[in-house]
């Protein structure tokens, strides 16, 4: 009897292992009809020969990241709309929001990842679907949040490849300079126009792509990670901020919270910056109109004496981020672009904005993807 029970247990275990191995190898392509519509909601200035800053505020969902092709389809549709509106030329700088590339970590995974109710659950399904790769990545993880570090690290090479394949090809196809939001990668660098990863710490970085599809300059690393990022991404010094030359002028990129700190503008001012791009992401539905709660784990800027609760989140963004600080860096114009949609349980909020000549304007609130444009 004992021998029979042992044999039965072995058979059950073997069947369970076989089922698990089969499951992790299945990556079915689900039917998904994305909403490719967008509308131009803000268009300031007059067309000329100086170019323009064009922000794409997308509406993204977890299923958009099931494959690189799906994500590219959405942004190609937005750029098609911009071309129809007459907003694209050889001096156009297109700006996407923060973390546009980050969720490529979920690309090519099992349906459970995209159907998960929360980011935490999605990450657990991601881990379950890649046991051997995760085990190796855990050995090399460097952040305090070792699981999140390992999950991004194990997908890093594919993420970097897909990020450039999507956004580099879009920049080339539409003949524009493209600030591709941001992506989390381990110590990335550009070699011969190609974005590559290494074995260093994870950084939240933004890459600019030239109109020939190559990576322009080095990845811009985030200087001020917020509290939600500090467990697995490292901070970069302000001295590492670098301006890149584009057909429309010298461009500086400040990722989200970086646009709140005067030392970052000082670093760019010394490089004669003309234009500013701020890829941004504000979690939580409805947070734009709620009381501002402070700097989300980051140190308070030295020139701010406003206490949490005295302003709404939206008012704080307009007064203490790029719109209120653009003159500190000497730039002539700038744009802040937020991501909208519903990625698992993260929620999203924020009104994208443009700033020039001491004034700024907000994109109108509403559902769906939005385009905002500033002629230089």
Rosetta blueprint (number, residue, H / E / L):
1 X L
2 X H
3 X H
4 X H
5 X H
6 X H
7 X H
8 X H
9 X H
10 X H
11 X H
12 X H
13 X H
14 X H
15 X H
16 X H
17 X H
18 X H
19 X H
20 X H
21 X H
22 X H
23 X H
24 X H
25 X H
26 X L
27 X L
28 X L
29 X L
30 X L
31 X L
32 X L
33 X L
34 X L
35 X L
36 X L
37 X L
38 X E
39 X E
40 X E
41 X E
42 X E
43 X E
44 X E
45 X L
46 X L
47 X L
48 X L
49 X L
50 X L
51 X L
52 X E
53 X E
54 X E
55 X E
56 X E
57 X E
58 X L
59 X E
60 X E
61 X E
62 X H
63 X H
64 X H
65 X H
66 X L
67 X L
68 X H
69 X H
70 X H
71 X H
72 X H
73 X H
74 X H
75 X H
76 X H
77 X H
78 X H
79 X H
80 X H
81 X H
82 X H
83 X H
84 X H
85 X L
86 X L
87 X L
88 X L
89 X L
90 X L
91 X L
92 X E
93 X E
94 X E
95 X E
96 X L
97 X L
98 X L
99 X L
100 X L
101 X L
102 X H
103 X H
104 X H
105 X H
106 X H
107 X L
108 X L
109 X L
110 X L
111 X H
112 X H
113 X H
114 X H
115 X H
116 X L
117 X L
118 X L
119 X H
120 X H
121 X H
122 X H
123 X H
124 X H
125 X H
126 X H
127 X H
128 X H
129 X L
130 X L
131 X H
132 X H
133 X H
134 X H
135 X H
136 X H
137 X H
138 X H
139 X H
140 X H
141 X L
142 X L
143 X L
144 X L
145 X L
146 X H
147 X H
148 X H
149 X H
150 X H
151 X H
152 X H
153 X H
154 X H
155 X L
156 X H
157 X H
158 X H
159 X H
160 X H
161 X H
162 X H
163 X H
164 X H
165 X H
166 X H
167 X H
168 X H
169 X H
170 X H
171 X H
172 X H
173 X H
174 X H
175 X L
176 X L
177 X E
178 X E
179 X E
180 X L
181 X L
182 X L
183 X E
184 X E
185 X E
186 X E
187 X L
188 X L
189 X E
190 X E
191 X E
192 X L
193 X L
194 X E
195 X E
196 X E
197 X L
198 X L
199 X L
200 X L
201 X L
202 X E
203 X E
204 X E
205 X E
206 X E
207 X E
208 X E
209 X E
210 X L
211 X L
212 X L
213 X L
214 X L
215 X E
216 X E
217 X E
218 X E
219 X E
220 X E
221 X E
222 X L
223 X L
224 X L
225 X L
226 X L
227 X L
228 X L
229 X L
230 X L
231 X L
232 X L
233 X L
234 X L
235 X L
236 X L
237 X L
238 X H
239 X H
240 X H
241 X L
242 X L
243 X L
244 X E
245 X E
246 X E
247 X L
248 X L
249 X E
250 X E
251 X E
252 X E
253 X E
254 X L
255 X L
256 X H
257 X H
258 X H
259 X H
260 X H
261 X L
262 X H
263 X H
264 X H
265 X H
266 X H
267 X H
268 X H
269 X H
270 X L
271 X L
272 X L
273 X L
274 X L
275 X E
276 X E
277 X E
278 X E
279 X E
280 X E
281 X L
282 X E
283 X L
284 X L
285 X L
286 X L
287 X H
288 X H
289 X H
290 X L
291 X E
292 X L
293 X L
294 X L
295 X L
296 X L
297 X L
298 X L
299 X L
300 X L
301 X L
302 X L
303 X L
304 X L
305 X L
306 X L
307 X L
308 X L
309 X L
310 X L
311 X L
312 X E
313 X H
314 X H
315 X H
316 X H
317 X H
318 X H
319 X H
320 X H
321 X L
322 X H
323 X H
324 X H
325 X H
326 X H
327 X H
328 X H
329 X H
330 X L
331 X L
332 X L
333 X E
334 X E
335 X E
336 X E
337 X E
338 X E
339 X L
340 X E
341 X E
342 X E
343 X L
344 X L
345 X L
346 X L
347 X L
348 X L
349 X E
350 X L
351 X L
352 X L
353 X E
354 X E
355 X E
356 X E
357 X L
358 X L
359 X E
360 X E
361 X E
362 X E
363 X L
364 X L
365 X L
366 X L
367 X L
368 X L
369 X E
370 X E
371 X E
372 X E
373 X E
374 X E
375 X E
376 X L
